[in-house]
Amino acid sequence: MSDTPGKQQNTAAFYGQAVASFAVAMAATAIGIYQLSADAWVRGFLAVAVLYLVTSAFTLAKVVRDRQDGAAAPAYTPFEKH
């Protein structure tokens, strides 16, 4: 028996909920920016700021996940004898 834990998988319902939540949040933000009574350049600035925030949040999540995966897995050494 192996002591290595298996990779935990999310359920389809959890994945669907996460995608739906993200879509609703982005749509609500886009509608809010579009309906904002401000000049076009202000709405454009806010839209770009939201997109920057989203992409940096995805990058941060990936970096954190990669660091956790790296800490859990032993280092690969191709020439080490076992």
N, C-alpha and C positions, 0 to 999 in steps of 0.2 A: 504494500500500500504506500502511496506517495504522500508526503507531507506538504506538497505544493498545492496551495489552494487554487481552485479553478477560477477562471475569469468570470466575474459577476456580470450577468446580462440583464438589461432593463426589459420590462415587459412591453408589448406593443401598445398597451393602453397608456403607460407612462410616457413612452415616446410620442404618441399621438397628442397627449395632453400638453407636453412641452412644446411641440410644434404649433399647436393651436393657440397656446398662450402667447408664444412669440409673435404669431401672425396677428392676433388681436391687439397686442401692445403696439406693434409697428403701425397697424392700420389706424388705431385711435390717435397715435402721435401724429401721423401724416394728416389725418382729418383735422386735428386740432391746429396744426401749423397752417394748413390751407385756409381754415376758417378764421384765423387770427386777423384782427383788424389792424394790420401794420403794413408798412411798405413792402414791396416785393423783395428788396434786398435783405430786410430783416427776416422774412420767412425763409429765404434762401440760406441765410446764415444759420438759422435754427435747424433747417433740414440737413445741412452739411455737418453741423455739430452732432446731431442725432446719429447720422451714419458713422461718423468718426467714433462716437461712443460705443456703438454696436460692434464695429470691427475690432476696437481695442478690447472690448469685453470678451469676444470670441478668442482673440489672441491670448489674453490672460488666462482664460479657462484652459486653452490648449497647453500653455506653459506649465500651469499647475498640474494638469493631468500627466504630462510628460515627466515632470519631476517626481510625481508619486509613482509612476510606472517604473522609472529608473531606480528609485530607492527600493522597490519591491523585488526587482529582478537582479540576479547576480551579474557582475560585469562579465562580458564576453571576452575570453582570451583564447584565440584560435590555436596557439601553439602550446598550450598547457596540457600536460599529460594527466589523465584521470586515473 
